[in-house]
């Protein structure tokens, strides 16, 4: 039996909320048969960098601070510059998620920063793949994608909430992102294998 894709979830978390979401992304990926490794980008060892280099897909996660990714995540992004120049991550799958205290919080800007990082590495960005929830009179804040993002997963956690109080719908949305990344990565790997083999 062919092993599932290898997925790394590379995140920065200031107060633990984004770390909780990172675990949900990894859970979704594992549910789809992938191997998922969760890595805090402010504590990377050489072994962790090797996991990123070997992964078939990398899901980036950052809190949204002042309308953009956190300084901790940006430090990581800048540390990837050698890999960017060398094309080390070219054609890997990429996706992203973010969390802020506000319902909007300018999360789209943070997600866009993650997309640009992936594009500079020539990675293939995977969108969330969910319809917006909580957008009708019969909808609920417990819907998947309750904040209505398309580019990636957007979550909202009250600023005075502990990490174990991340909204359940946001956890499920991030889990769904992990499922989607695993499925798309598997499809891409299967296509590459088919091209190598050639027509029967």
Backbone bond lengths (Angstrom), bond angles and torsions (degrees), N, CA, C in turn:
res aa  C-N    CA-C-N  psi(-1)  N-CA   C-N-CA  omega(-1)  CA-C   N-CA-C  phi
1 X - - - 1.460 - - 1.525 109.59 -
2 X 1.327 116.42 133.31 1.452 120.95 -178.91 1.519 110.56 -71.87
3 X 1.331 116.35 135.30 1.458 120.21 178.40 1.519 109.66 -69.61
4 X 1.343 115.52 149.25 1.448 120.63 178.36 1.516 111.04 -72.08
5 X 1.334 116.41 169.63 1.456 119.88 -179.25 1.525 112.21 -65.49
6 X 1.324 115.50 155.63 1.453 121.26 175.56 1.516 110.01 -96.73
7 X 1.308 116.56 123.95 1.461 121.45 -176.40 1.523 109.59 -123.17
8 X 1.320 115.42 130.86 1.460 121.47 175.18 1.518 108.79 -108.16
9 X 1.320 116.38 134.34 1.460 121.93 175.20 1.522 106.63 -107.84
10 X 1.330 116.03 106.19 1.456 122.25 -174.52 1.523 108.78 -104.47
11 X 1.318 117.24 113.20 1.463 119.97 -171.21 1.533 111.72 -136.23
12 X 1.324 114.32 157.75 1.460 120.81 166.08 1.514 107.51 -120.15
13 X 1.316 116.65 141.29 1.467 121.03 -179.52 1.511 109.54 -138.85
14 X 1.322 116.08 126.46 1.454 119.99 179.23 1.515 113.74 -85.20
15 X 1.346 116.32 -39.08 1.466 120.88 -174.22 1.523 112.81 -125.03
16 X 1.319 117.16 8.77 1.463 120.71 176.25 1.513 115.00 97.96
17 X 1.338 118.05 -14.38 1.463 120.04 -177.75 1.530 111.26 -67.22
18 X 1.330 116.23 -45.86 1.464 119.99 -179.04 1.525 110.55 -68.26
19 X 1.310 117.38 -32.54 1.468 120.67 175.73 1.522 110.80 -62.11
20 X 1.328 116.30 -40.81 1.463 120.73 178.31 1.524 110.51 -63.73
21 X 1.321 117.06 -40.95 1.461 121.23 178.04 1.528 111.12 -66.92
22 X 1.328 116.84 -36.31 1.465 120.75 178.29 1.525 110.89 -60.33
23 X 1.317 116.32 -41.03 1.467 120.12 178.21 1.523 110.76 -64.40
24 X 1.342 116.85 -35.66 1.465 120.32 178.45 1.524 110.67 -66.36
25 X 1.333 117.26 -41.21 1.468 120.55 176.14 1.527 109.94 -59.40
26 X 1.316 116.72 -46.51 1.461 120.93 -179.77 1.527 111.08 -62.68
27 X 1.327 117.62 -40.12 1.462 121.08 178.19 1.529 110.76 -59.61
28 X 1.338 116.45 -42.68 1.459 119.92 178.91 1.515 112.09 -64.12
29 X 1.324 116.21 -41.03 1.464 119.81 178.72 1.523 110.86 -62.82
30 X 1.336 115.76 -43.68 1.465 119.27 179.34 1.527 111.47 -64.93
31 X 1.321 116.42 -34.29 1.463 120.94 178.36 1.530 110.54 -59.70
32 X 1.332 116.13 -29.33 1.464 120.94 -179.91 1.523 112.87 -94.84
33 X 1.319 117.06 12.77 1.458 120.62 174.18 1.514 115.80 91.70
34 X 1.333 117.23 5.73 1.458 120.18 178.77 1.519 110.63 -85.20
35 X 1.315 115.13 160.81 1.452 121.91 167.42 1.522 107.01 -93.92
36 X 1.314 117.73 123.91 1.464 120.86 -175.71 1.522 110.47 -123.19
37 X 1.329 115.63 132.03 1.455 122.72 178.24 1.519 108.82 -121.40
38 X 1.324 116.97 128.83 1.460 122.39 -178.66 1.519 108.60 -100.05
39 X 1.334 116.66 125.64 1.458 121.94 -174.53 1.527 110.96 -128.83
40 X 1.315 116.33 123.67 1.467 121.49 173.20 1.521 107.78 -79.47
41 X 1.333 117.38 120.35 1.459 119.97 -170.90 1.527 113.61 -73.04
42 X 1.330 116.98 -13.01 1.461 119.16 177.29 1.526 111.82 -91.55
43 X 1.339 116.93 9.12 1.462 120.30 179.37 1.531 110.58 -141.78
44 X 1.326 116.68 37.52 1.460 120.50 -176.17 1.524 111.70 -79.26
45 X 1.326 114.82 134.00 1.462 121.51 171.96 1.529 108.06 -101.92
46 X 1.319 116.86 173.48 1.465 119.87 176.45 1.526 110.78 -59.35
47 X 1.320 116.19 -35.30 1.466 119.67 177.94 1.524 110.80 -65.23
48 X 1.328 116.55 -37.56 1.464 120.16 178.58 1.529 110.90 -67.01
49 X 1.338 116.45 -41.38 1.460 119.34 176.49 1.527 110.68 -60.25
50 X 1.318 116.53 -36.06 1.463 120.29 178.19 1.527 110.98 -65.26
51 X 1.335 116.51 -36.29 1.468 119.93 176.32 1.526 110.08 -61.94
52 X 1.333 116.41 -44.06 1.463 120.39 177.97 1.522 111.16 -61.87
53 X 1.312 116.39 -43.63 1.469 120.70 -178.77 1.524 111.74 -65.37
54 X 1.315 117.12 -33.09 1.464 121.26 -176.90 1.527 112.99 -87.66
55 X 1.333 117.41 -15.30 1.470 120.93 -174.79 1.524 111.05 -66.45
56 X 1.323 115.56 148.49 1.462 120.86 172.77 1.528 110.97 -80.16
57 X 1.325 116.27 -25.93 1.464 121.50 -179.35 1.522 109.33 -145.03
58 X 1.323 116.06 147.41 1.460 121.95 174.35 1.520 108.50 -126.58
59 X 1.317 116.41 125.20 1.463 121.93 174.84 1.519 107.19 -103.30
60 X 1.323 116.20 119.81 1.454 121.91 -177.99 1.527 110.26 -92.85
61 X 1.331 116.81 137.93 1.455 120.56 178.52 1.513 111.58 -137.09
62 X 1.329 116.09 136.32 1.459 120.73 179.06 1.519 109.19 -151.65
63 X 1.334 117.28 146.48 1.457 118.19 167.42 1.524 108.86 -68.57
64 X 1.298 116.33 155.88 1.458 120.75 171.99 1.517 108.02 -94.00
65 X 1.316 115.52 113.75 1.465 122.47 176.89 1.527 108.11 -116.55
66 X 1.301 116.72 127.44 1.468 121.41 178.00 1.530 111.21 51.02
67 X 1.328 115.72 38.95 1.459 120.90 174.70 1.503 116.23 79.14
68 X 1.319 118.13 14.08 1.464 119.17 179.93 1.527 108.90 -152.83
69 X 1.329 116.87 -178.18 1.465 120.37 175.68 1.525 109.04 -63.76
70 X 1.299 115.81 158.86 1.458 120.96 -179.69 1.523 111.25 -69.74
71 X 1.331 115.19 159.36 1.471 119.91 176.59 1.522 110.73 -60.21
72 X 1.331 116.59 -36.74 1.457 120.41 178.67 1.513 112.08 -62.06
73 X 1.337 116.68 -40.92 1.458 118.69 178.32 1.519 110.62 -71.07
74 X 1.328 117.08 -39.58 1.466 119.42 -179.55 1.523 111.26 -63.09
75 X 1.323 116.86 -35.21 1.467 120.09 175.91 1.528 110.24 -60.22
76 X 1.330 115.96 -42.94 1.465 120.89 176.22 1.526 110.41 -62.36
77 X 1.333 116.86 -46.28 1.467 120.65 -178.42 1.523 110.87 -57.33
78 X 1.331 115.80 -43.15 1.459 119.18 179.89 1.530 111.65 -68.97
79 X 1.321 116.32 -28.63 1.469 119.94 178.49 1.526 112.29 -71.65
80 X 1.342 116.99 -13.45 1.472 119.95 178.33 1.522 111.98 -86.62
81 X 1.325 118.35 3.75 1.468 120.73 -171.59 1.530 112.74 -58.79
82 X 1.343 117.64 -39.43 1.465 119.32 179.36 1.523 110.51 -62.46
83 X 1.328 116.23 -39.66 1.457 120.18 178.47 1.528 110.41 -68.71
84 X 1.313 116.13 -32.92 1.462 120.48 177.22 1.519 110.30 -63.65
85 X 1.332 116.74 -48.82 1.461 121.76 -179.80 1.530 110.55 -63.72
86 X 1.320 116.38 -38.88 1.463 120.68 -177.90 1.518 114.84 -81.14
87 X 1.333 117.18 -9.93 1.464 120.36 -178.95 1.515 113.37 71.38
88 X 1.339 116.62 25.77 1.471 120.58 -175.22 1.524 113.12 -62.66
89 X 1.339 116.66 -32.05 1.464 119.97 -176.27 1.530 112.57 -104.64
90 X 1.298 116.89 11.53 1.455 121.55 -178.89 1.528 110.98 -56.76
91 X 1.332 115.67 133.04 1.467 124.90 176.61 1.522 114.49 70.49
92 X 1.336 117.79 8.82 1.461 118.54 166.31 1.531 108.35 -72.05
93 X 1.304 116.25 158.10 1.463 121.58 173.09 1.522 108.46 -83.12
94 X 1.332 116.51 144.99 1.463 121.50 178.07 1.521 109.91 -135.94
95 X 1.327 115.42 152.82 1.465 121.91 174.47 1.527 106.45 -157.32
96 X 1.337 116.49 175.78 1.455 117.51 -177.19 1.506 114.72 -157.06
97 X 1.331 114.64 163.05 1.459 121.80 177.43 1.519 109.16 -149.43
98 X 1.328 115.24 156.49 1.454 119.76 179.87 1.519 110.11 -150.76
99 X 1.320 115.58 161.57 1.466 123.07 -178.31 1.521 108.77 -137.70
100 X 1.319 116.25 142.63 1.466 120.00 173.74 1.521 109.24 -144.61
101 X 1.324 115.58 168.93 1.459 120.59 178.72 1.513 112.65 -75.65
102 X 1.330 116.92 -30.81 1.463 120.95 179.35 1.515 111.26 -88.88
103 X 1.322 115.02 156.18 1.466 119.00 178.63 1.525 110.12 -61.13
104 X 1.321 116.45 -39.79 1.458 120.71 172.89 1.519 108.91 -95.22
105 X 1.323 116.70 -69.83 1.459 119.95 177.48 1.512 114.16 65.22
106 X 1.355 116.44 12.13 1.467 121.15 -175.89 1.526 112.00 59.34
107 X 1.332 115.46 36.47 1.466 120.42 178.37 1.529 112.77 -61.78
108 X 1.336 116.01 -30.85 1.466 118.47 -179.47 1.521 110.73 -59.57
109 X 1.314 117.00 -36.16 1.459 120.01 179.05 1.531 110.47 -64.44
110 X 1.331 116.35 -42.13 1.463 119.97 178.26 1.530 110.65 -63.39
111 X 1.333 116.96 -44.19 1.462 120.11 178.67 1.525 111.01 -62.14
112 X 1.326 115.99 -38.74 1.459 119.58 178.21 1.528 110.86 -63.01
113 X 1.317 117.00 -38.14 1.470 120.49 176.39 1.520 110.93 -60.70
114 X 1.331 116.50 -38.56 1.463 120.05 177.68 1.526 111.02 -66.97
115 X 1.338 116.32 -39.54 1.465 119.90 177.93 1.528 110.63 -62.32
116 X 1.332 116.10 -43.65 1.467 119.82 -179.40 1.528 110.46 -63.06
117 X 1.326 116.61 -41.68 1.468 119.79 176.58 1.522 110.15 -56.87
118 X 1.345 116.25 -47.47 1.469 120.20 179.81 1.524 110.94 -62.88
119 X 1.322 117.07 -40.71 1.466 120.53 -178.85 1.521 111.26 -64.89
120 X 1.341 116.35 -38.40 1.459 118.73 178.68 1.521 112.07 -64.80
121 X 1.333 115.70 -25.99 1.466 120.56 175.65 1.532 111.85 -89.25
122 X 1.341 117.19 1.46 1.466 122.18 -178.75 1.525 111.62 60.79
123 X 1.327 114.82 39.75 1.463 121.33 177.08 1.533 109.43 -91.59
124 X 1.330 116.31 166.16 1.460 122.66 179.64 1.533 109.46 -100.93
125 X 1.330 117.33 111.17 1.461 121.52 -175.72 1.525 110.83 -79.36
126 X 1.334 116.12 134.62 1.457 122.85 176.90 1.526 108.51 -110.71
127 X 1.321 116.62 124.51 1.464 119.91 178.70 1.523 110.93 -78.35
128 X 1.321 116.16 176.02 1.465 120.83 -175.17 1.523 112.67 -66.60
129 X 1.330 116.90 -37.70 1.458 119.65 176.73 1.518 114.70 75.14
130 X 1.331 117.07 22.89 1.461 121.30 177.97 1.525 110.29 -122.99
131 X 1.308 115.98 144.75 1.463 119.74 171.57 1.524 108.83 -71.26
132 X 1.327 117.46 155.00 1.468 118.83 177.98 1.518 111.47 -68.52
133 X 1.314 115.94 140.51 1.462 120.72 175.21 1.521 111.13 -102.81
134 X 1.320 115.71 -179.94 1.472 122.79 173.20 1.532 112.07 51.81
135 X 1.349 116.13 42.91 1.464 119.12 -176.29 1.524 112.79 -129.06
136 X 1.323 116.45 22.80 1.464 120.23 175.82 1.525 108.57 -146.66
137 X 1.314 115.54 171.69 1.467 120.08 -177.39 1.524 112.35 -68.04
138 X 1.315 116.83 -19.87 1.465 120.35 179.75 1.529 111.78 -101.52
139 X 1.327 116.38 1.47 1.462 120.31 -178.51 1.519 110.51 -84.88
140 X 1.337 115.44 175.22 1.456 120.57 -173.99 1.523 109.98 -143.40
141 X 1.314 116.44 154.02 1.458 120.77 174.64 1.521 111.63 -65.66
142 X 1.320 116.97 -8.55 1.454 121.04 178.99 1.533 112.17 -92.86
143 X 1.346 116.57 4.09 1.458 120.97 176.95 1.528 110.55 -67.61
144 X 1.326 115.23 150.96 1.460 119.13 167.11 1.523 109.26 -60.05
145 X 1.313 116.34 146.31 1.466 122.40 -179.97 1.527 110.61 50.83
146 X 1.318 116.05 48.06 1.462 121.85 -175.50 1.525 113.00 -62.86
147 X 1.337 117.67 -21.70 1.463 121.11 -179.42 1.524 112.44 -97.00
148 X 1.319 116.87 -1.72 1.456 121.44 170.45 1.515 116.30 70.84
149 X 1.326 117.44 45.22 1.467 120.77 176.50 1.522 110.10 -97.35
150 X 1.318 115.52 151.78 1.454 121.99 178.87 1.530 112.13 -117.82
151 X 1.326 116.79 -38.27 1.459 121.74 -174.16 1.524 112.06 -66.50
152 X 1.311 116.18 -35.63 1.455 122.89 178.93 1.512 108.12 -163.20
153 X 1.309 117.20 -165.92 1.462 120.91 -179.93 1.528 109.55 -92.17
154 X 1.311 116.36 127.75 1.461 121.63 176.89 1.515 110.05 -114.20
155 X 1.322 116.41 129.29 1.460 121.69 -178.43 1.525 110.02 -123.57
156 X 1.329 115.94 157.66 1.460 121.61 177.50 1.515 108.78 -133.05
157 X 1.327 115.81 128.53 1.455 121.31 177.57 1.521 108.51 -131.49
158 X 1.321 117.18 130.90 1.460 120.64 178.10 1.522 109.79 -54.05
159 X 1.310 115.78 140.31 1.457 119.77 -173.31 1.528 112.78 -65.86
160 X 1.332 116.64 -21.18 1.469 119.18 179.37 1.524 111.84 -100.80
161 X 1.338 117.07 12.77 1.465 121.29 -179.82 1.520 110.27 -90.99
162 X 1.315 115.92 143.66 1.461 120.42 175.03 1.529 109.75 -78.20
163 X 1.327 115.97 167.08 1.465 120.87 -174.29 1.525 112.67 -62.26
164 X 1.334 116.95 -24.32 1.468 119.30 -179.88 1.523 112.30 -82.24
165 X 1.343 116.89 2.14 1.455 120.42 179.66 1.529 112.24 -111.78
166 X 1.323 116.70 21.54 1.460 120.26 171.86 1.519 108.18 -60.06
167 X 1.315 116.69 138.79 1.469 121.37 -174.64 1.532 110.92 -59.23
168 X 1.324 115.51 133.98 1.463 120.72 -177.66 1.514 113.38 -58.76
169 X 1.333 117.31 -37.54 1.465 120.07 179.41 1.517 111.36 -66.84
170 X 1.329 116.62 -33.50 1.467 119.82 178.17 1.525 110.67 -70.40
171 X 1.330 116.91 -36.99 1.462 119.95 175.65 1.528 110.56 -62.17
172 X 1.330 116.28 -44.01 1.463 120.28 179.87 1.525 111.11 -66.96
173 X 1.326 116.67 -35.50 1.466 120.53 178.12 1.525 110.13 -65.59
174 X 1.329 117.22 -42.92 1.466 120.38 177.78 1.524 110.83 -67.31
175 X 1.304 116.78 -36.24 1.469 119.08 175.38 1.524 110.24 -61.57
176 X 1.341 116.00 -41.10 1.462 119.94 178.32 1.527 111.08 -64.26
177 X 1.331 116.78 -35.78 1.468 119.73 175.21 1.524 110.06 -60.69
178 X 1.325 117.14 -43.55 1.460 120.35 177.91 1.515 112.10 -61.11
179 X 1.325 116.77 -41.00 1.469 121.10 177.17 1.523 110.34 -60.90
180 X 1.326 115.34 -46.60 1.472 119.42 -177.41 1.526 111.08 -64.23
181 X 1.311 117.44 -43.65 1.466 120.59 179.98 1.526 109.97 -61.81
182 X 1.319 117.18 -42.72 1.462 120.20 179.13 1.528 111.22 -62.38
183 X 1.338 116.20 -42.73 1.463 119.68 -178.93 1.522 111.61 -66.87
184 X 1.340 116.68 -45.97 1.464 119.76 -178.96 1.529 110.78 -66.04
185 X 1.322 116.65 -39.80 1.466 119.89 178.85 1.523 110.28 -63.83
186 X 1.330 116.24 -41.75 1.455 119.53 176.94 1.520 112.15 -60.52
187 X 1.335 116.43 -40.63 1.463 120.58 178.27 1.530 111.31 -63.98
188 X 1.333 115.66 -42.64 1.462 119.80 -179.81 1.527 111.13 -64.40
189 X 1.320 116.55 -43.19 1.454 119.98 179.25 1.528 111.38 -64.78
190 X 1.341 116.27 -39.25 1.459 119.64 178.19 1.534 111.04 -64.60
191 X 1.331 115.16 -39.15 1.474 119.03 178.35 1.513 111.10 -64.98
192 X 1.325 117.10 -42.00 1.468 120.05 178.51 1.524 110.98 -62.72
193 X 1.336 115.41 -40.44 1.468 119.31 179.81 1.516 110.69 -65.18
194 X 1.330 116.63 -39.06 1.461 120.70 -179.66 1.527 111.18 -66.09
195 X 1.328 116.09 -37.95 1.457 120.53 178.79 1.519 110.68 -65.86
196 X 1.341 116.24 -39.66 1.471 120.64 179.03 1.519 110.99 -64.19
197 X 1.335 115.72 -40.23 1.470 120.02 -178.70 1.512 110.20 -72.60
198 X 1.331 116.76 -40.97 1.458 121.41 -179.00 1.522 111.37 87.01
199 X 1.318 118.01 173.76 1.468 121.72 -178.01 1.529 111.73 -65.44
200 X 1.333 113.49 148.45 1.469 118.87 179.74 1.524 110.51 -79.42
